[in-house]
Amino acid sequence: MSGYELLARDLAACGREGFTGELRVLGSPGGTFHLHGGLVVAVESPGAPAPEALLLRSGRIGGEEWAGLVRESGGARWPAAGLIAHGYAGAAQLRVVCAMALQDAVFAVVAGSVEGCERGPATGPPPAPVAVGEPPTRLLQVASRKLGALLEQPYPVRPDRERPVPASLSYAAGRLGVLQRELLAHADGRCTARDLAFRTGRGVYTVTVEVARMLGEGLLECVDAPRPIPVRLPPDGHGIRPREPAPPRQPPVPEATTLPRRRPGASGINEALTTERNGTGWKEFFRLRNPTAR
């Protein structure tokens, strides 16, 4: 059973049983489905920007104002009441942001790898829930159609695989859209489409589709081989000298031995006797030199 089939089976069971709680999806990037009465009310995934990232990117509220609303609400992750009361966003806009973030997180989970699912009770209120929950089966079908359409592009990409760079192509900057200009500014060969989504504060599906289109138009390209690292030469202009091989190892020279010293009048036989016989050599030597001696 594939990862998608495993997720579809468990989510369908949650819907049939009217499950309320959390379904944690193990994998890369994985995520957590928050359900109430069998309907999905929120989805979190490290592979997609959260609703607050999308709202902050819209420019309606800044980081300091957002932090103030969180403190005012007692640490709530999604201070919807404060956003509406202070006029930063309307109720309709917040509903749209929550729905976009939910569907984008589902797409990120489906586009990745699923290794397993675990049910558990709710650990707290769901973050940025939608007013009306979504049937889990329909959510998976929508995400699956998005992934299929993406893979049918002339240059299909995955949210967490390709790392594009701007192509060496002359183009009129005035004819580019806002998202295209942002992607060209952030594409450095180290960021995937998912990374670019977080940098630009946009949905991961929207960014991945735009990356695929820009690859087809020649605005971006994927370099398979790593870029060469420039090497600085020394100031004197000489390159790095190649390492010379070590000279062959010479066999050890045997230690010189002390030869017997020849004395005047001694014959070769006497010298041999003296050398070969340590203890009796001197006696034989004396007998040959003095034949009458006893």
Disulfide bonds with the S-S distance in Angstrom:
none
